[in-house]
């Protein structure tokens, strides 16, 4: 639980420090980025809407057999 909180806080800080265009990415790009970052296989990927915010949720299987979910904001303009 504490590890997940730390990872979430680090991800949030990194996202806030990056320019908006750097993390406004498609679902496929987000899944590929997460798989590379965690050296993992993508089990599933979807985009969910919470209020006005869209978030890519990527479920990964790490090389040591742990299933983890990574959430990446999608700030692309709506069509």
Secondary structure, DSSP 8 states (H G I E B T S, - for coil): -HHHHHHHHHHHHHHHHS-HHHH---HHHHHHHHHHHHTEEEEEEEEEEETTEEEEEEEEEETTS-EEEEEEEE-----
